[in-house]
């Protein structure tokens, strides 16, 4: 199995440091514009880009592991029906990812003023241990308000709630108990609608649960991968 880790809004691949260090045959990729290239304005465009990347690199037996926006990209890519994609792991994500209008307005004002992302936008990372927390925050600020606004706008327009039943791949859903950005109800809805899914709620976890509690999350991913391998050999 090849694990492809997909980061969330405004971030880079460095959020997955605890995962790529633990899993062989894994890669964490930067979405376009994070920071190289131009950020894409829709989840559908990101899914097309990811599908092309998988084909160009001749990757096989792929498991997409996505957080937040990255989870949306994983779901949208699964709907494309690529034979190379065998399973999904969705962390702190949802089938619809509406963003508060005030956040989009604030980001638009920051972009217009060419201002730096303020620390108030980094609160979701506060429980991550150092040095990873500072590395993630630095990358998010370096990507800038324009990229974050593009990502959040893509999230706000994303909605595959009525299409989940078309995704027959095995899906592992993980969410933090205290996630306020993509709350547990989002994960429960996906679990109810996806034909082949399992849900795990991690106690005291927030939106960045995979960076806060990497051992717990990695154990869930490893068990999921082991089960996939067993079924493939059966």
KEKE-3310 file (N, C-alpha, C; in steps of 0.2 Angstrom, whole numbers, plus 5000, padded with zeros to 4 digits):
npx = (5004:5003:5003:4996:4997:4987:4986:4978:4968:4978:4990:5005:5014:5021:5014:5011:5022:5024:5017:5023:5035:5033:5027:5031:5033:5025:5020:5019:5011:5012:4999:4994:5001:5006:5020:5022:5018:5001:4988:4973:4956:4945:4938:4936:4945:4957:4956:4956:4969:4976:4973:4979:4992:4994:4993:5003:5015:5014:5008:5002:4989:4984:4982:4972:4975:4967:4966:4954:4952:4960:4954:4942:4947:4951:4939:4932:4941:4940:4927:4930:4933:4946:4956:4968:4966:4963:4958:4952:4957:4950:4952:4946:4937:4924:4908:4903:4909:4906:4911:4913:4905:4911:4925:4929:4927:4936:4948:4948:4950:4962:4970:4968:4974:4986:4992:4999:4995:4986:4990:4978:4972:4979:4975:4970:4981:4986:4988:4998:5013:5030:5044:5036:5024:5028:5034:5023:5015:5024:5025:5011:5010:5019:5014:5003:4989:4981:4982:4976:4963:4959:4959:4949:4938:4936:4933:4921:4913:4912:4903:4897:4887:4876:4882:4889:4886:4890:4903:4912:4923:4934:4933:4941:4937:4942:4941:4943:4937:4934:4934:4930:4929:4927:4916:4911:4898:4899:4908:4900:4889:4895:4899:4887:4882:4892:4895:4905:4912:4921:4921:4931:4932:4942:4947:4947:4954:4957:4954:4967:4970:4978:4991:4992:4990:4998:5002:4990:4982:4990:4991:4978:4977:4987:4981:4970:4976:4982:4971:4966:4976:4975:4962:4965:4973:4965)
npy = (4994:5011:5026:5041:5057:5071:5087:5100:5116:5130:5124:5114:5100:5097:5095:5082:5076:5067:5056:5052:5048:5037:5028:5016:5017:5029:5046:5063:5076:5092:5103:5111:5128:5128:5129:5131:5135:5138:5141:5131:5133:5125:5110:5100:5103:5101:5088:5082:5086:5079:5066:5065:5067:5054:5045:5050:5047:5033:5026:5013:5004:5013:5022:5036:5048:5060:5077:5087:5100:5092:5079:5081:5082:5069:5062:5068:5063:5050:5048:5050:5037:5031:5017:5014:5019:5013:5014:5025:5037:5047:5062:5073:5079:5081:5079:5090:5106:5120:5136:5149:5165:5176:5173:5171:5185:5192:5186:5190:5204:5204:5200:5210:5221:5216:5210:5200:5184:5183:5178:5173:5165:5154:5146:5133:5125:5125:5114:5106:5099:5106:5104:5105:5112:5126:5125:5121:5132:5142:5139:5140:5154:5158:5153:5162:5174:5174:5161:5154:5159:5156:5142:5140:5145:5136:5125:5130:5129:5116:5101:5085:5077:5071:5061:5052:5038:5033:5030:5016:5011:5005:5014:5023:5033:5047:5057:5071:5072:5084:5093:5107:5113:5104:5095:5081:5077:5078:5068:5057:5058:5055:5042:5035:5036:5032:5016:5007:5009:5015:5022:5032:5040:5051:5053:5069:5075:5088:5098:5096:5083:5072:5077:5081:5069:5058:5045:5038:5040:5035:5022:5018:5020:5011:4998:4998:4998:4985:4977:4979:4973:4960:4957:4958:4947:4937)
npz = (5000:4996:5005:5003:5010:5013:5016:5026:5024:5020:5024:5024:5018:5029:5041:5043:5049:5059:5054:5042:5046:5052:5044:5031:5013:5011:5007:5009:5002:4995:4991:4976:4975:4988:4994:4981:4964:4958:4969:4968:4965:4968:4975:4966:4956:4963:4965:4952:4949:4958:4954:4942:4946:4953:4942:4934:4942:4942:4953:4963:4972:4981:4996:5001:5013:5021:5028:5034:5022:5014:5016:5010:4997:4995:4996:4984:4974:4976:4970:4957:4953:4951:4948:4954:4967:4983:4995:5009:5021:5032:5041:5053:5044:5032:5023:5018:5020:5026:5029:5041:5037:5042:5044:5030:5026:5034:5030:5017:5019:5024:5013:5004:5011:5011:5022:5035:5041:5056:5073:5078:5069:5070:5081:5081:5081:5094:5103:5098:5100:5102:5092:5081:5081:5079:5067:5058:5060:5055:5041:5037:5038:5029:5017:5016:5017:5006:5000:5010:5010:4997:4999:5010:5003:4993:5002:5007:4996:4994:4993:4994:5000:4995:4987:4994:4995:4984:4985:4987:4992:5006:5020:5033:5046:5056:5070:5081:5098:5103:5092:5085:5072:5062:5067:5077:5073:5059:5055:5059:5051:5038:5041:5042:5029:5020:5012:5016:5029:5044:5060:5072:5087:5094:5111:5118:5108:5095:5081:5075:5077:5073:5073:5086:5094:5089:5091:5094:5083:5072:5076:5073:5059:5055:5059:5051:5038:5039:5040:5027:5019:5024:5019:5005:5003:5006)
capx = (5000:5006:4999:4997:4994:4984:4985:4972:4969:4983:4996:5010:5015:5025:5009:5011:5029:5023:5015:5028:5041:5031:5024:5034:5029:5021:5022:5015:5012:5010:4994:4997:5001:5007:5019:5024:5013:4996:4982:4967:4950:4939:4940:4936:4951:4962:4955:4959:4976:4979:4972:4985:4999:4994:4994:5010:5020:5013:5007:4997:4987:4985:4977:4972:4974:4966:4964:4950:4952:4963:4949:4937:4950:4951:4932:4931:4945:4937:4921:4932:4934:4953:4957:4973:4964:4960:4954:4952:4957:4947:4953:4944:4934:4916:4906:4902:4914:4905:4916:4909:4906:4916:4931:4930:4928:4942:4954:4948:4952:4970:4973:4967:4979:4993:4994:5001:4990:4987:4990:4971:4970:4983:4973:4969:4987:4989:4990:5003:5020:5035:5045:5031:5019:5031:5035:5017:5013:5028:5023:5005:5011:5023:5009:4999:4981:4978:4981:4971:4956:4957:4957:4943:4933:4935:4929:4914:4909:4912:4897:4896:4883:4872:4886:4893:4884:4893:4910:4911:4930:4934:4935:4942:4935:4944:4939:4944:4931:4933:4935:4924:4930:4924:4913:4909:4892:4901:4910:4895:4885:4899:4899:4881:4881:4897:4894:4910:4916:4921:4922:4934:4932:4948:4946:4951:4957:4954:4955:4973:4971:4984:4998:4992:4990:5000:5002:4983:4980:4995:4989:4971:4979:4990:4976:4966:4980:4983:4965:4966:4981:4972:4957:4967:4976:4960)
capy = (5000:5018:5031:5048:5061:5077:5092:5104:5123:5134:5121:5111:5093:5096:5094:5075:5074:5061:5050:5050:5045:5030:5023:5015:5018:5035:5052:5069:5080:5099:5104:5117:5134:5128:5136:5131:5135:5143:5137:5129:5136:5121:5104:5096:5104:5098:5080:5081:5087:5073:5060:5066:5065:5047:5042:5052:5043:5026:5024:5008:5002:5020:5024:5043:5050:5067:5080:5093:5101:5086:5074:5083:5080:5062:5060:5070:5059:5043:5049:5049:5030:5028:5010:5014:5021:5007:5015:5032:5038:5054:5064:5080:5081:5081:5078:5097:5110:5127:5141:5155:5171:5181:5171:5173:5192:5194:5184:5195:5210:5203:5199:5217:5225:5213:5209:5193:5180:5184:5172:5171:5160:5148:5143:5126:5121:5126:5109:5102:5100:5109:5110:5104:5118:5132:5123:5122:5139:5146:5137:5143:5161:5159:5152:5168:5174:5173:5154:5152:5162:5151:5135:5140:5146:5129:5121:5132:5127:5109:5097:5078:5074:5066:5056:5047:5031:5030:5028:5009:5009:5005:5021:5024:5040:5048:5064:5072:5073:5091:5096:5112:5115:5099:5092:5074:5075:5078:5061:5052:5058:5051:5035:5033:5036:5028:5009:5003:5014:5014:5028:5032:5047:5051:5057:5075:5077:5093:5098:5094:5077:5068:5080:5081:5063:5054:5038:5035:5041:5031:5015:5017:5019:5004:4993:4999:4995:4978:4974:4980:4968:4953:4955:4957:4941:4931)
capz = (5000:4996:5008:5001:5015:5010:5021:5026:5022:5021:5027:5019:5020:5036:5046:5043:5050:5064:5050:5037:5050:5055:5039:5025:5007:5012:5005:5011:4996:4995:4986:4972:4978:4995:4991:4974:4959:4960:4973:4964:4968:4969:4977:4960:4952:4967:4964:4945:4950:4962:4950:4937:4950:4954:4936:4931:4946:4941:4959:4963:4978:4985:5001:5002:5020:5020:5034:5033:5015:5011:5016:5004:4990:4995:4994:4977:4970:4976:4966:4950:4951:4949:4950:4959:4974:4986:5002:5011:5028:5033:5048:5054:5038:5031:5016:5017:5024:5026:5032:5043:5032:5045:5042:5023:5026:5038:5026:5011:5021:5025:5007:5001:5015:5010:5029:5037:5044:5063:5077:5080:5064:5072:5087:5080:5082:5100:5107:5095:5104:5099:5087:5075:5081:5076:5060:5055:5060:5050:5034:5036:5037:5023:5012:5016:5018:4999:4999:5015:5008:4992:5002:5013:4998:4990:5007:5008:4990:4993:4995:4991:5005:4992:4983:4998:4994:4978:4987:4990:4995:5013:5023:5040:5048:5063:5072:5088:5102:5104:5086:5083:5065:5059:5073:5077:5069:5052:5054:5060:5045:5033:5043:5041:5022:5016:5012:5019:5033:5052:5064:5078:5090:5099:5117:5120:5102:5092:5074:5072:5082:5070:5076:5094:5097:5083:5092:5093:5076:5068:5077:5069:5052:5054:5060:5045:5033:5040:5038:5020:5017:5025:5014:4999:5003:5007)
cpx = (5004:5001:5001:4993:4993:4983:4979:4973:4974:4990:5000:5010:5018:5020:5009:5018:5028:5021:5020:5034:5039:5028:5029:5030:5023:5024:5017:5016:5009:5005:4997:4996:5003:5015:5020:5018:5007:4990:4976:4961:4944:4942:4940:4942:4957:4962:4958:4966:4979:4978:4978:4991:5000:4996:5001:5016:5019:5012:5001:4995:4987:4979:4978:4971:4973:4964:4960:4949:4955:4958:4944:4940:4950:4944:4931:4935:4942:4931:4923:4933:4940:4954:4963:4972:4960:4956:4956:4953:4955:4948:4951:4941:4926:4914:4903:4906:4912:4909:4912:4911:4911:4923:4933:4931:4934:4948:4954:4951:4960:4973:4973:4973:4986:4996:4995:4995:4991:4987:4983:4969:4974:4981:4972:4975:4990:4991:4995:5010:5025:5040:5040:5026:5022:5032:5029:5015:5017:5026:5016:5005:5014:5018:5004:4992:4978:4977:4976:4964:4954:4955:4950:4937:4931:4931:4922:4910:4908:4906:4896:4892:4879:4875:4890:4892:4887:4900:4910:4918:4929:4937:4936:4941:4938:4943:4941:4937:4929:4934:4929:4924:4926:4921:4912:4903:4894:4903:4905:4890:4889:4899:4893:4879:4886:4895:4899:4915:4916:4924:4925:4934:4938:4947:4950:4955:4953:4955:4961:4975:4977:4991:4998:4993:4992:5000:4995:4981:4984:4993:4982:4973:4982:4986:4972:4970:4981:4977:4964:4970:4978:4967:4959:4970:4971:4957)
cpy = (5006:5023:5038:5053:5068:5082:5096:5112:5127:5131:5118:5104:5092:5094:5086:5072:5067:5055:5048:5047:5038:5025:5023:5016:5023:5041:5057:5074:5087:5100:5110:5124:5134:5125:5136:5131:5139:5138:5137:5131:5132:5114:5099:5097:5101:5090:5078:5081:5081:5066:5060:5064:5058:5043:5043:5048:5036:5023:5019:5007:5008:5020:5032:5044:5058:5070:5086:5094:5094:5080:5075:5081:5073:5059:5062:5065:5052:5043:5049:5042:5028:5021:5009:5016:5015:5008:5023:5032:5046:5057:5072:5083:5080:5080:5085:5101:5118:5131:5147:5161:5176:5180:5173:5181:5194:5192:5189:5202:5210:5203:5206:5221:5222:5212:5201:5190:5181:5178:5169:5165:5154:5144:5136:5122:5122:5120:5104:5104:5103:5104:5110:5110:5124:5131:5124:5129:5144:5145:5140:5150:5162:5158:5159:5168:5173:5165:5151:5154:5157:5144:5135:5141:5140:5125:5123:5130:5119:5105:5091:5074:5069:5061:5051:5040:5028:5028:5021:5007:5009:5012:5021:5032:5041:5056:5065:5074:5080:5096:5101:5114:5110:5094:5085:5072:5075:5071:5056:5052:5054:5044:5032:5032:5032:5020:5005:5007:5012:5020:5027:5039:5047:5056:5063:5078:5083:5093:5095:5087:5073:5071:5081:5074:5058:5047:5034:5035:5036:5023:5013:5016:5013:4998:4993:4996:4988:4974:4974:4974:4961:4952:4954:4950:4935:4928)
cpz = (5000:4999:5006:5006:5012:5016:5020:5024:5024:5023:5022:5022:5027:5042:5047:5045:5055:5060:5045:5040:5052:5050:5033:5019:5008:5009:5007:5005:4998:4989:4982:4976:4986:4996:4984:4969:4961:4963:4968:4968:4970:4971:4971:4956:4956:4966:4957:4945:4953:4958:4945:4940:4951:4948:4933:4935:4946:4948:4959:4971:4983:4990:5002:5009:5020:5027:5032:5025:5011:5011:5011:4998:4990:4993:4987:4973:4970:4971:4958:4948:4949:4952:4955:4966:4977:4992:5004:5019:5029:5040:5048:5048:5038:5024:5013:5022:5024:5031:5035:5039:5035:5044:5035:5023:5029:5033:5019:5013:5022:5018:5004:5005:5014:5017:5030:5041:5052:5067:5079:5075:5065:5078:5087:5081:5089:5104:5104:5099:5099:5097:5081:5075:5077:5069:5056:5054:5055:5043:5032:5034:5031:5017:5011:5016:5011:4998:5004:5013:5002:4994:5005:5009:4995:4995:5007:5002:4990:4996:4991:4996:5001:4987:4987:4997:4988:4979:4990:4993:5003:5015:5031:5042:5055:5064:5080:5092:5102:5098:5084:5076:5061:5064:5072:5073:5061:5051:5055:5054:5039:5035:5041:5033:5018:5017:5016:5024:5041:5055:5070:5081:5095:5105:5117:5113:5099:5085:5071:5076:5079:5072:5083:5097:5091:5084:5091:5086:5071:5070:5073:5062:5051:5054:5053:5039:5033:5038:5030:5017:5018:5020:5007:4998:5003:5001)
residu = (UNK:UNK:UNK:UNK:UNK:UNK:UNK:UNK:UNK:UNK:UNK:UNK:UNK:UNK:UNK:UNK:UNK:UNK:UNK:UNK:UNK:UNK:UNK:UNK:UNK:UNK:UNK:UNK:UNK:UNK:UNK:UNK:UNK:UNK:UNK:UNK:UNK:UNK:UNK:UNK:UNK:UNK:UNK:UNK:UNK:UNK:UNK:UNK:UNK:UNK:UNK:UNK:UNK:UNK:UNK:UNK:UNK:UNK:UNK:UNK:UNK:UNK:UNK:UNK:UNK:UNK:UNK:UNK:UNK:UNK:UNK:UNK:UNK:UNK:UNK:UNK:UNK:UNK:UNK:UNK:UNK:UNK:UNK:UNK:UNK:UNK:UNK:UNK:UNK:UNK:UNK:UNK:UNK:UNK:UNK:UNK:UNK:UNK:UNK:UNK:UNK:UNK:UNK:UNK:UNK:UNK:UNK:UNK:UNK:UNK:UNK:UNK:UNK:UNK:UNK:UNK:UNK:UNK:UNK:UNK:UNK:UNK:UNK:UNK:UNK:UNK:UNK:UNK:UNK:UNK:UNK:UNK:UNK:UNK:UNK:UNK:UNK:UNK:UNK:UNK:UNK:UNK:UNK:UNK:UNK:UNK:UNK:UNK:UNK:UNK:UNK:UNK:UNK:UNK:UNK:UNK:UNK:UNK:UNK:UNK:UNK:UNK:UNK:UNK:UNK:UNK:UNK:UNK:UNK:UNK:UNK:UNK:UNK:UNK:UNK:UNK:UNK:UNK:UNK:UNK:UNK:UNK:UNK:UNK:UNK:UNK:UNK:UNK:UNK:UNK:UNK:UNK:UNK:UNK:UNK:UNK:UNK:UNK:UNK:UNK:UNK:UNK:UNK:UNK:UNK:UNK:UNK:UNK:UNK:UNK:UNK:UNK:UNK:UNK:UNK:UNK:UNK:UNK:UNK:UNK:UNK:UNK:UNK:UNK:UNK:UNK:UNK:UNK:UNK:UNK:UNK:UNK:UNK:UNK)
# end
